[in-house]
Amino acid sequence: MSEVKDPVCGMMIEAETAAGSTTYESQEVYFCSDYCRREFESSPARYYNHIERQEPAYTVSKGPGPHGTRNRQ
């Protein structure tokens, strides 16, 4: 089981048994109660810095072509 933090009240809860969840900016956010879920959904920007974010498994970026050379046109 994974423990997560409710961004509204700060309570630590088990993700698998959370009272509610929602997706915000491609992240699953879990709540201890329906009240906290509704509070978050009414103003997600207010709680943005309280969201525990999962790091992506990998990132893709554009850069130089193969062997450090840039594509020429």
Kinemage of the C-alpha trace (Angstrom):
@kinemage 1
@onewidth
@group {chain A} dominant
@subgroup {mainchain}
@vectorlist {calphas} color= white
{ca met a 1} P 0.000 0.000 0.000
{ca ser a 2} L 1.200 3.508 -0.724
{ca glu a 3} L 0.656 6.382 1.655
{ca val a 4} L -0.183 9.778 0.141
{ca lys a 5} L -0.989 13.215 1.521
{ca asp a 6} L -4.392 14.844 1.139
{ca pro a 7} L -3.472 18.290 -0.305
{ca val a 8} L -6.420 20.010 1.385
{ca cys a 9} L -6.101 18.957 5.039
{ca gly a 10} L -2.617 17.394 5.017
{ca met a 11} L -3.751 14.019 6.371
{ca met a 12} L -1.682 10.979 5.363
{ca ile a 13} L -3.929 8.295 3.826
{ca glu a 14} L -3.595 5.026 1.939
{ca ala a 15} L -4.153 5.632 -1.794
{ca glu a 16} L -5.957 2.303 -2.150
{ca thr a 17} L -8.562 3.177 0.496
{ca ala a 18} L -8.907 6.938 -0.133
{ca ala a 19} L -12.408 8.366 0.105
{ca gly a 20} L -11.985 10.066 -3.259
{ca ser a 21} L -9.568 11.011 -5.994
{ca thr a 22} L -9.299 13.226 -9.032
{ca thr a 23} L -6.786 13.846 -11.792
{ca tyr a 24} L -5.090 17.247 -11.931
{ca glu a 25} L -2.407 18.060 -14.512
{ca ser a 26} L -1.951 14.351 -15.317
{ca gln a 27} L -1.440 13.468 -11.632
{ca glu a 28} L -3.795 11.368 -9.539
{ca val a 29} L -4.679 13.261 -6.324
{ca tyr a 30} L -6.229 11.427 -3.330
{ca phe a 31} L -8.458 12.701 -0.534
{ca cys a 32} L -9.447 11.587 2.972
{ca ser a 33} L -13.052 12.701 2.480
{ca asp a 34} L -15.536 13.808 -0.129
{ca tyr a 35} L -15.445 17.259 1.490
{ca cys a 36} L -11.695 17.601 0.774
{ca arg a 37} L -12.184 16.397 -2.815
{ca arg a 38} L -14.931 18.970 -3.440
{ca glu a 39} L -12.854 21.701 -1.787
{ca phe a 40} L -9.888 20.869 -4.048
{ca glu a 41} L -12.014 20.697 -7.197
{ca ser a 42} L -13.570 24.102 -6.450
{ca ser a 43} L -10.127 25.767 -6.399
{ca pro a 44} L -7.263 23.450 -7.437
{ca ala a 45} L -4.766 26.314 -7.891
{ca arg a 46} L -5.125 27.111 -4.194
{ca tyr a 47} L -3.745 23.658 -3.315
{ca tyr a 48} L -1.319 23.269 -6.233
{ca asn a 49} L 1.838 23.451 -4.085
{ca his a 50} L 0.430 20.821 -1.716
{ca ile a 51} L 0.122 18.095 -4.370
{ca glu a 52} L 2.550 15.197 -4.132
{ca arg a 53} L 3.805 14.745 -7.672
{ca gln a 54} L 5.124 11.558 -9.198
{ca glu a 55} L 8.221 12.017 -11.325
{ca pro a 56} L 7.831 10.650 -14.862
{ca ala a 57} L 9.640 7.409 -15.630
{ca tyr a 58} L 11.518 9.251 -18.382
{ca thr a 59} L 11.545 12.565 -20.176
{ca val a 60} L 11.927 13.349 -23.843
{ca ser a 61} L 13.669 16.457 -25.032
{ca lys a 62} L 14.730 17.747 -28.400
{ca gly a 63} L 18.371 18.455 -28.820
{ca pro a 64} L 21.211 17.847 -31.231
{ca gly a 65} L 20.831 15.062 -33.763
{ca pro a 66} L 22.831 11.824 -33.660
{ca his a 67} L 26.432 12.103 -32.458
{ca gly a 68} L 26.004 15.712 -31.347
{ca thr a 69} L 25.371 17.119 -34.848
{ca arg a 70} L 22.414 19.307 -35.582
{ca asn a 71} L 20.028 18.504 -38.398
{ca arg a 72} L 20.767 20.738 -41.366
{ca gln a 73} L 18.262 22.074 -43.828
